[in-house]
Amino acid sequence: MPLRFVLIFSNGREKLLPVSKTIKLGLPLMLALLGLEPGNARATTFLELQSTYLGDGWFQYQMTVMNDPFFAEADVTGLGITFTNEIEHSTTSTNWINSDWTNSYSGWSFTNGYPARPYTETFQIRSSETSYKMAATNKWEGAIFTLSLYFSELDPAMLTGIVSEDIAAYVGGVPCLVPCRPEEADGSPTNFVYVLKLLPDIQINQLILENGNAHGVDFTWNDPSTFLLQGSADLNNWTNIAYLWSYPPETIWTTNQSLGNYGQFFRLAIVSFDHTTNLPPLTSSLLLAPKTIAKVAITTPRVTGCRFANGKVVVNVAAQSGQMVQVRAMDSHGTTQQIQQAVAQGASVAVSFDAASLPSPLFFQAVVVQ
């Protein structure tokens, strides 16, 4: 089960902790840091998509891929945009081509040499329509991304059991500006920025203060879970204060004791993704040890990529000839949403998932069926 931290100062500010740590508490816990320093809200952002209407039917899509610490490697392999009546396109990138140009869809594919993060790619597409609207209202509108991912040791382990494996992902229905008929124009501004986070964050709202002393914490988390609150005077030595349960969407936890007795720095750790009572005593010691990130040996089957085609997400898997391969489609909490099986006839096999029946984002993992 993951151990996931947000650091809070006694004045209510938050700060990102160093990330090369592993926590051991008698459970298979893994550290994932989510504290965001003011002005640094991009710390766990995967990418930003800025869509701009330039005029005369021209639209610009600027994709900035961030250095999301949950991923040791993160490659955007494809970008699709629902785009009416495309008549022209261009890009300043030498690594992308327009691979699918139809009446309602503009598809872009990466060709070679993924750059180091962070990086920015810019695409310009022209439509014969000069009106525009905001998409998406469903998974079929807006921008669609296909990704190749390698989770880091900071992955919050919501995808339990797939850390240190190659994973493909699909993200659909990302809002952006798109061309439309004049009667469909919705008055949207000419510029819009969407921030994409693949894995959910713990959001610390504030410390609860009484007469200038901290007596609790206010935080936002989307699931009923169990947390551990810790305090420190020097950011090196941490004391367990209390276990607490979250009640979505917002939890306010208070105590009649001053938290100042534990120091001026505080952090929250998610210990389990339910309301757990069978927990180690608060007197359990924590061992902070350096942790390195290393890839596992390449084995088969493994997911090599995915693409969006005709309403389906097609997942490609490297396999040995004759292997029965099972591909799992999982949501951002690691819950399996759908399973497909196929027998490899050669060195690879492809399976398809119906995107309309699945959430976004989706993560795909391949295993051999014994």
N, C-alpha and C positions, 0 to 999 in steps of 0.2 A: 504494500500500500504506500502511496506517495506521501512525502512530507514536503509541504509547499509553503513558502514563507513570504510574508510582506512585513517589511520593517517600518515602524512608526516612531517618530520622535515624540518626546513629551509635549512639544508645542503643536502637535498635530500634523507635522510635515512627514512625508514619506520619502524613502530613499532606497535605491537598488543596492542590495548587498553583493559582495563578491560571489561569483557563481561556481567556482571550482571547489565545491564542498559536497560531502555526502554525510547524511545524518543516520546514526544507528540507535535505535531505541528498543531493541529486542524484537523488532518487526522489520520486514523488508522495505524500509522506507527510503525514498529518494528525494533529494532536494530539488525544488523548482522555485526560483525566486521571481516574485511578481511585484515587488515594490517599485513604484514609479517616482522618480525625482521630479519635482515641479519643472515643467518645461521639457520633460523627457518622456512624454506619454506614448512615444513610439516604441518603447522598450520591448513589448511583446506583440507589436503589430507585424503581421506577415508581409502585407503590401498595401500600398495606396494606389487607387486608380482615380486619376483626375480627367474628367471629360469636359471638353470645352467646345462650344459652337463658335466657329471663327467667322461665319458668314458665307454667303454664296454657295450654300450646300456643303461646306467643308466642316468636318468634325475632327478634333484632335483628342487622342487618348494617350495619356502619359502614365505609364506604369512604373512605380518605384518599389522595388523589392527590398525590404528591410532585412537587417541581420537579426531575425527572430531567434533568441537564444534557445528555444525549444527544439531547434533543428540544426544538426551539425552540417547538413547540406540541404539545400532547398532550391530546386530548379523549376522554373515555369516552362513547360514544354509546349503549351498551346494556349491561344487566346481566341475566343470567338465572341462576336458581338452581333446581336440582332440588328440588322441594318437594312433599311428599305432602299431599293433602287440605287445600289452602288454603281457609280460610273467611273471612278478614278480612285487611286490610293497611292500612298508613298510612305517611306520610313527612312530615318537617318541611320538605322541599324543595319549592319552587314550580316547579322546573325538571324534575321527573321525574314520570312517570305509570306506573301499573301497566298495561301494554299487552297482557299475555298471562296469563290466569288460568285454568289448567287443573288437572286432578287431580294432575299430576306435575311441573308447571313453573310458576315465577313469573317473568314477564318484565317488566323495567322499561326504559323508553325516555326518553332526554333530549329535552326539548322546545324549549328556547331559551336563548341567552346563556351560553356556556361561561364559568365563572368562572376567574379567574387562579389559578394554582397557587402554593402548596399550598392545598387545600380539602378539606372533609369533607362527605359526604352520609350520611344515616342512613335506613335502611328497616326497617320492622317488619312481620312477616308472621306470621299465626296459622294454626295447623293444628289439625284435630280430634284429631290424635295428640299425646300428651303425653310420648312417649319420643323420644330423639334418638340420632344416631350421627355419626361423622365420615365425610364424603364428601370426596374422590373417590378411587375406586380405578381409574377410567378417565376418558376424555375426556367421557363422557356424564354424569358425576356432579359435584356441587359447583357452583361458580360459573363462569359463562361471560361473558367481557367482549368487546365489540366496540369498537374504537378507531379514531380518526382522528388520524394522526400527521404531524408535519413534522420531519424530522431536522435537528439543528443541525450546525454545523461541528465539533462535538466528538464526533459519531457515530463509533464506532471503525471505521467503514467496513467492517464485516463484510458489510454490504449494499452492496458496491461498485457504484457507478454509479447509486445511487438517492438520494444525498444531495441535499437541496434540492428534493425532490419530495413531493407529497402522497401519503401511503401509508395504507392501511387495514390493520388488524391484528385478528387473532382469537386469543383466549387461552381455552382450555378446560380443564376438569378442575382448577380451583383448589380446594384443600381448604377445607371449611367445615362447620359443624354444620348438620344438616338433620333434620327429623322422620322418624320411622320407626315401625314396629309394635314393641310391647314386646319381642318375641323377637329383634329386630334391634339393640336397644340395645347399645352396645359399651363403656360405662363411660367415655366421653370426659369431660373436664372441661367445665364450663358455659361456658367462655370460651376462644376460640382465635384467634390472630392469625397470618395468613399474609402473608409479605413477597414481593411479586412483582417480579422483575428481568427486564426484557425482553431485555437484552443482557448477556452474561457479563462477569464482572470478573476482573482479575488480583488474586489474593489474596497479599499479602506476609505471610509467617508470622514471619520474624525474620531479622536479620543473624547470620551465623556469626562468633562472637567467639573469639579465642584470646589469652589473657593481656590481655584488655581491648581488643584491637585487632580491627577488622573484617577478616575474611579471606574473606568469601563471603556468599551470600544464599540463603535458603530461601523458595520461593514455590510457589503452586498455580495451575495453568492446565490446562484440559481438553484441549488439543490440542498435538501436536508442532509447535513454532514456534521462530522465531529472535528473540532479544531483544538489546538493546543496554543495557549497564550504564554509567551515567554518575555522576560525582561532582562536588561543588561545595563551595566554602568560604563562598559568600555567596548562594546561590540565584539568582544572576544569570549567572555564568559557569560553564559546564559543560564537563567534560573527558570524552571517550570513554575508557572503561576496557577493555571487552572485549565481544565478541559471545559469546552463549551459547545453547545449545539447551535447550528444555524437554522433559521426559519425563513425560507425565501419569501419575498426577494431581499428584504433588509432585516438584519439582526442587530439589536441593541443589547449588549451584555454589560451589567454593572455589578459592582461589589461595594460593600460598606467599608472596605479597607483601601487605603491609599496605595496605588500601584507604584508610587514613588519609592517605596521601600525596596523595590526590585531594580531600581535604576531609572535613567531617563530615556532609555531606548526600549522599544517593544516590538515584538513580531508575532504574527499569526502563522500557524502551520496547520494545513489540513491533514488529518490523520486517517480518516476513513470517509467514504462517500455514503454514509448513513449515520443514524443516531446510535452510537456504540456505547455500551456500558462496560464491557469487558476490556479494560485498558490497563496498561502498566501503571504502577504508582507514580505520582508526580516526582518522587525522589529518584526515579531512574536517571542514570547518568547519560549524558549525550557525548558522543565522540565525534568531533569534527576532524575529518581526515581528507587530504587531497584526493581528488578523483580525476582520472584521465578519461578521455573519450577515445574509444578504439572501435573500429569496425570488426564485425565478425567475418569469418572466412566466407567467401561467396559460395553459396550452395544452391541447389535447385530443389524444388521450384522456387522462383522468386519473381515478384512483380517487376517488370521492366518499364511500364508506362501505361497510360490510358489515353483515350481520345473520345470525343463526343461526336456521334454520327446518327442522324435520323431518329433523334429522341432516345438513343441508347448511349450508355457509357461502356465502351469496349475496353476491356482490360487485357493487356498482353502479359504473358507469363513465360519466362524461360524454364524449360523442363527437360527431362530426359525422355526419349522416345518410349512410349508405352506407359508412362507414369499417369496415374489417376490424380488429378490436381483439383483441389478445392480452393475457391477464391471467396473470401469473406468481405462483405461490404459493411463497414462499421461507421457509426456516427462519432462525434467528437468526445463522447463519453466512453468509447470503447465497446458499446453495445452492438452486437451483430444484428444488422437489419435484414440481410438477405445473403444467401449462399448459392453459388453456382459451381457445378462440377463438370469436368471434361477430361478426356484422355488425350495426351499429347501424341500426335502422329509423327512428330519429328522433334526438333530442338526447341520448339515453342508451341504454345497453344493460346487461343483467345476466347474469352467468355464475355457475355453481354449482360448488362443490368438495365432495367427500365428506370430511367432517371425520374420519371413523373411520380413513381411510387416511393421514392427514397428521399431522405433529408439532404441538406447541404450545409457544411461540407461532408464529403464521404472519404473514407480511407480504405484502401484495399490491401489485403494480405493474402498470400498464397501458401498453402501447406500441402504436403503429399498425403493422399488417402491410403492408409495401410490396408 
